Amino acid sequence: MGKRTGWLRRERLAAAAALGLGLVLAACGENYPQTTLLPKADFAKLVDELFRTTLWMGALVFVLVEGVLVFAIFKFRAKPGDAQPQQTHGNTAVEIVWTVIPTLMLAFIAVPTVRTIFKTSLPLANPEVEIDVIGHQWWWEFRYPKLGVVTANELHVPVAKHVGLRMWSADVIHSFWFPAMAAKRDVFPVFPNTKNKKVNPLWFKADTTGYFSGQCAEFCGVQHGRMGLRVIVQSQAEFDAWVAQQRIGSPLVNGGKLDSATTAAQKTDTLITKGTMAFLTGGCISCHAMVGTPLASATTLRGPNLSHVGSRTTIGAGMYPNTPTELANWLRQPQVQKEGSHMILPRPLTEDEITTLVAYLRAHQ
């Protein structure tokens, strides 16, 4: 019986060790889409530097304290036949030391922390790209007022340029977070008659191109966990080309009106023509702005601005790739694709309407 008990104990210890090793190895993995440990912008690097400074200070304290503890355990451990040690009540020198040392450590941590807080909380003086970020349940709106661009869920920025964000919410409190570029920042509701409007700033300068994911980090309702975003960092030439494309029919440029050449080209495509009618009569126009429609310049509609939606890489705030199949699934059953979303169809769309709508939406690149 004793041998069996010992064997079971060894088995449990081995299983616990294997589990612990697995957790350690998992923590060492790379390429997590929203890791904070691979900063790609100046703001994120400030936060990462503060984190590493605090981590090393904490490690130093741990080593010193545990070292003294282990030394005391072995140096002053009781031995057979030892007399009862003398009992001491209070030691002013020791109490001063163990009060002063933690205070100094906290001060060493507080100085870089406060410095970083002040530096990152101020708006950027002269951003090269200005963007308004508006949080909605459950998607993100991005406006480039000086460039005449309105889009949703995908934030395009040029590499190596100072980007300044002005952020607020259209409904409840959200939190804008894209860890590769910057830290979390709350966005507060700003309504037309609200006093003391709180518009939070955020800034960053990306140092590499690529796609970087982000997320709402403040619980905001049933689809909070699926309120994603994508930051697309491009070369200056690619960004300029994207802006030029997005300005065609932009509500911030000419009220959403398409130029005559684009309108004529679309009228020659039967699917797009039918899709336009489906968009206007199927209920879409009541919640979404779109270039070339009567409400193209609306900024207070419930759903995302769909101007140039065909050029976006994802739909549903980053949930699905922007493919004809996924777009059709979304139009067919939006509440199945994203339960609780505010997209409620006034009537089921026919398969012909869905086909024409997909063609119409994807044509707006």
TIFI-578027 format. One line per 4 residues: for each residue z, y negated, x negated of C-alpha. Coordinates in steps of 0.1 Angstrom, whole numbers, plus 2048, in hexadecimal, padded with zeros to 3 digits. Layout:
BEGIN
Z Y X ~ ...
***
This chain:
BEGIN
800 800 800 ~ 809 7E9 7E3 ~ 7E7 7EF 7D3 ~ 7D4 7E7 7F3
7E8 7C7 7F8 ~ 7E0 7BC 7D5 ~ 7BB 7C4 7DA ~ 7B9 7B0 7FA
7CA 793 7E8 ~ 7B0 794 7CC ~ 794 796 7E6 ~ 7A1 777 7F8
7A5 764 7D8 ~ 781 76D 7CD ~ 773 762 7EF ~ 787 742 7EE
77A 73C 7CA ~ 756 743 7D5 ~ 759 72B 7F2 ~ 768 710 7DC
74C 715 7C3 ~ 732 712 7DE ~ 741 6F1 7EB ~ 741 6E3 7C7
71D 6ED 7C1 ~ 712 6DF 7E3 ~ 722 6BE 7D9 ~ 70D 6BD 7BA
6EC 6C0 7CD ~ 6D2 6A4 7CB ~ 6B8 695 7E2 ~ 6CE 690 800
6BA 678 816 ~ 6D7 660 81B ~ 6EB 664 7FC ~ 6FD 645 7EE
6FD 653 7CB ~ 6D9 64B 7C3 ~ 6D6 625 7C8 ~ 6B3 617 7C8
6BB 5F1 7CD ~ 6D1 5D7 7BD ~ 6E9 5D5 7DB ~ 6EE 5FB 7DB
6F4 5FB 7B5 ~ 710 5E1 7B9 ~ 721 5F8 7D2 ~ 71B 617 7BC
729 605 79D ~ 748 5FC 7B1 ~ 74B 620 7BD ~ 748 62E 79A
761 615 78C ~ 77A 61E 7A6 ~ 773 643 7A1 ~ 779 642 77B
799 62D 780 ~ 7A6 647 799 ~ 79D 663 781 ~ 7B0 652 765
7CF 64E 77B ~ 7CC 673 786 ~ 7C9 67F 762 ~ 7E7 66A 757
7FE 673 774 ~ 7F5 698 774 ~ 7F7 699 74E ~ 81B 68B 74F
824 6A2 76B ~ 817 6C2 75A ~ 828 6B7 739 ~ 849 6B2 74C
846 6D4 75D ~ 842 6E7 73D ~ 858 6D1 727 ~ 876 6CE 73D
873 6EF 751 ~ 894 701 757 ~ 89D 71D 740 ~ 8B5 73A 746
8D8 72F 73D ~ 8D1 709 73E ~ 8EE 6F3 74B ~ 8EA 6DE 76A
8D8 6BE 75F ~ 8E9 69D 762 ~ 8E1 68C 783 ~ 8D4 668 77F
8D3 64F 79C ~ 8B8 634 796 ~ 8A8 628 777 ~ 89D 603 777
885 606 75A ~ 873 624 768 ~ 871 614 78B ~ 862 5F4 77C
848 608 768 ~ 83D 61D 786 ~ 83A 5FE 79B ~ 828 5E9 781
80E 603 777 ~ 801 60A 79A ~ 800 5E5 7A1 ~ 7EB 5DF 782
7D4 5FB 78B ~ 7CF 5ED 7AE ~ 7C8 5CB 79F ~ 7AE 5DA 788
79D 5EA 7A6 ~ 7A1 5CB 7BD ~ 78F 5B3 7A5 ~ 76D 5C5 7A5
771 5CE 7CA ~ 777 5AA 7D5 ~ 75B 59E 7BE ~ 743 5B7 7CD
74E 5AF 7F1 ~ 748 58A 7ED ~ 727 58F 7DB ~ 718 5A7 7F5
725 595 814 ~ 712 574 80E ~ 6EF 56F 81A ~ 6D3 56E 801
6CA 549 7F8 ~ 6A4 54C 7F5 ~ 698 56E 801 ~ 673 576 7F9
671 58A 819 ~ 685 581 838 ~ 68B 59B 854 ~ 69E 59A 874
6AF 5BB 87D ~ 6B8 5C1 8A1 ~ 6CB 5E0 8AC ~ 6C4 5F0 8CD
6D0 610 8DE ~ 6C2 624 8CC ~ 6A8 615 8B5 ~ 6A3 5F9 89D
68D 5DA 8A1 ~ 67F 5C8 882 ~ 670 5A5 883 ~ 660 593 866
660 56F 874 ~ 64E 55F 857 ~ 634 57B 855 ~ 62E 57E 87A
636 5A3 87C ~ 64B 5B7 896 ~ 651 5DC 892 ~ 66B 5F7 899
67F 611 886 ~ 66B 60E 866 ~ 674 5F2 84E ~ 658 5EA 835
661 5D6 816 ~ 650 5CF 7F5 ~ 65F 5DD 7D5 ~ 671 5C5 7BD
674 5A9 7D6 ~ 694 59A 7E5 ~ 696 5A3 809 ~ 6AE 591 820
6B9 5A0 842 ~ 6C8 58E 860 ~ 6D8 5A7 877 ~ 6E5 5A8 89A
6E5 5BF 8B9 ~ 6D5 5BC 8DB ~ 6F0 5D2 8ED ~ 70E 5E2 8DB
71C 5E2 8B8 ~ 706 5F6 89F ~ 708 5FA 87A ~ 6E9 5F7 864
6EB 60F 847 ~ 6D1 61A 82E ~ 6E5 627 810 ~ 6CA 627 7F5
6C5 601 7F9 ~ 6E6 5F2 806 ~ 707 5F9 816 ~ 711 5FB 83B
711 5DA 84F ~ 71C 5D6 873 ~ 704 5C5 88B ~ 714 5B4 8A9
707 5AC 8CC ~ 6F7 58A 8CF ~ 6EF 581 8F3 ~ 6DE 560 8FF
6FF 550 90A ~ 715 55E 8EF ~ 72B 546 8DC ~ 732 54A 8B7
714 560 8B2 ~ 71A 578 895 ~ 6FA 57E 881 ~ 702 594 862
6EE 591 842 ~ 6E3 5AC 82A ~ 6CD 5AB 80C ~ 6BE 5C2 7F2
6A2 5C5 7D8 ~ 693 5E8 7D6 ~ 68A 5F4 7B3 ~ 674 611 7BD
65A 61A 7D7 ~ 65E 636 7F1 ~ 66D 640 812 ~ 692 63C 817
6A5 646 837 ~ 6C1 634 848 ~ 6D7 637 866 ~ 6ED 624 87F
710 629 872 ~ 724 61C 890 ~ 728 632 8AF ~ 713 621 8CA
70D 63B 8E4 ~ 700 65D 8EB ~ 6E2 65B 8D3 ~ 6F5 649 8B7
6EF 667 8A0 ~ 6C9 663 8A5 ~ 6C6 63E 8A0 ~ 6B4 641 87F
69F 62A 86B ~ 687 62D 84D ~ 683 614 831 ~ 661 614 822
65F 603 800 ~ 63C 5FB 7F5 ~ 629 5EA 7D9 ~ 621 5C5 7E0
5FD 5CE 7E7 ~ 606 5E9 800 ~ 61F 5D3 811 ~ 606 5B6 814
5ED 5CF 823 ~ 607 5DB 83C ~ 610 5B7 846 ~ 5EB 5AF 84B
5E7 5CD 862 ~ 606 5C6 876 ~ 5FC 5A1 87B ~ 5DE 5AC 890
5E9 5A4 8B4 ~ 60C 59D 8A9 ~ 622 58C 8C3 ~ 62F 575 8A8
60C 56A 89E ~ 5F6 565 8BD ~ 60B 572 8DA ~ 5FF 595 8D6
5DB 58F 8DD ~ 5C2 5A5 8CB ~ 5A3 596 8BB ~ 582 59A 8CD
575 5B4 8B4 ~ 593 5CB 8B8 ~ 592 5C7 8DE ~ 56D 5CF 8DF
571 5EE 8C9 ~ 58D 5FB 8DF ~ 578 5F6 8FE ~ 55D 60D 8F1
576 62A 8EE ~ 57B 63A 910 ~ 59D 64B 907 ~ 5AB 62A 8FB
59F 617 91A ~ 5AF 631 930 ~ 5CE 630 91B ~ 5D1 60B 91F
5D0 60F 945 ~ 5EA 62B 943 ~ 601 614 92D ~ 5FE 5F8 947
602 60E 966 ~ 618 62B 95A ~ 638 616 955 ~ 635 611 930
62F 5EB 933 ~ 651 5E6 944 ~ 664 5EF 924 ~ 64C 5EC 907
638 5D0 8F7 ~ 616 5D8 8EA ~ 5FA 5C4 8DB ~ 5DF 5BA 8F3
5F5 5BD 912 ~ 604 5A2 928 ~ 627 5A7 919 ~ 61C 5AA 8F5
632 58D 8EA ~ 651 598 8FD ~ 670 59B 8E7 ~ 68A 5A5 902
67B 5C5 90E ~ 690 5E5 90F ~ 67B 5FB 8F9 ~ 66C 5F7 8D6
64E 5E1 8D0 ~ 631 5FA 8CE ~ 619 5E2 8BD ~ 608 5F7 8A1
61E 615 8A9 ~ 602 62B 89D ~ 609 620 879 ~ 62D 62C 87A
637 64C 86A ~ 651 657 883 ~ 65A 652 8A8 ~ 67B 653 8BB
68D 640 89F ~ 685 658 884 ~ 689 678 899 ~ 665 685 899
646 680 884 ~ 62C 66A 894 ~ 612 684 89C ~ 5FD 688 8BC
611 6A7 8C6 ~ 634 697 8C2 ~ 628 677 8D3 ~ 61B 68B 8F0
63C 69E 8F2 ~ 64F 67D 8F3 ~ 63A 66F 90F ~ 63C 690 922
662 694 921 ~ 674 677 910 ~ 697 682 91C ~ 691 6A4 90D
686 696 8EC ~ 6A3 67D 8EB ~ 6BC 683 906 ~ 6CD 664 913
6B2 64C 906 ~ 6A9 62E 91B ~ 685 63A 920 ~ 685 646 944
662 64B 952 ~ 65E 63C 976 ~ 648 65B 97D ~ 63C 679 969
61D 672 955 ~ 5FF 689 95B ~ 5F0 69C 93D ~ 5D1 686 93E
5E7 667 93D ~ 5FA 675 91F ~ 5DA 67D 90D ~ 5CC 65A 912
5ED 64A 909 ~ 5F0 65D 8E9 ~ 5CD 651 8DF ~ 5D5 62E 8E9
5F6 62C 8D6 ~ 5E9 63C 8B7 ~ 5CA 625 8B7 ~ 5E1 608 8B0
5E6 60D 88B
***
